[in-house]
């Protein structure tokens, strides 16, 4: 049985501030594995396209 889990989407952390910590964690992870530039600010906003 598959449980439905919320997915982070553009706007999360802005429209839904309760997701800001999750977005910051994801941004840091993506920086660690070199998918986001290390100089990009980790603001907890998932609205910026790189």
C-alpha positions as CSV (number, residue, x, y, z in Angstrom):
1,X,0.0,0.0,0.0
2,X,1.4,3.4,-1.0
3,X,1.0,6.3,1.4
4,X,0.5,9.7,-0.2
5,X,3.2,12.1,0.8
6,X,3.2,15.8,0.2
7,X,5.8,16.9,-2.4
8,X,7.6,20.2,-2.3
9,X,6.4,22.5,-5.1
10,X,7.4,26.0,-6.3
11,X,6.0,28.5,-3.8
12,X,6.4,26.2,-0.7
13,X,8.1,28.2,2.0
14,X,6.5,31.3,0.7
15,X,2.8,30.5,0.6
16,X,3.2,27.8,3.2
17,X,5.8,29.0,5.8
18,X,5.5,25.7,7.7
19,X,7.5,24.1,4.9
20,X,10.4,26.5,5.1
21,X,12.6,24.2,7.2
22,X,11.9,21.3,4.8
23,X,12.8,23.5,1.9
24,X,16.1,24.6,3.6
25,X,17.0,21.0,4.2
26,X,16.3,20.1,0.6
27,X,18.3,23.1,-0.7
28,X,21.3,22.2,1.5
29,X,21.1,18.6,0.3
30,X,21.0,19.7,-3.4
31,X,24.0,22.0,-2.7
32,X,25.9,19.1,-1.1
33,X,25.4,16.9,-4.1
34,X,26.4,19.7,-6.4
35,X,22.9,20.2,-8.1
36,X,22.7,23.7,-6.8
37,X,25.6,26.2,-6.8
38,X,27.2,26.5,-3.3
39,X,27.0,30.3,-3.5
40,X,23.2,30.2,-3.9
41,X,21.5,31.6,-0.7
42,X,19.6,29.0,1.3
43,X,16.5,31.0,2.1
44,X,13.9,28.3,2.6
45,X,12.1,29.5,-0.5
46,X,11.4,27.0,-3.3
47,X,10.5,29.7,-5.9
48,X,13.8,30.5,-7.4
49,X,14.8,28.7,-10.6
50,X,18.5,28.2,-11.1
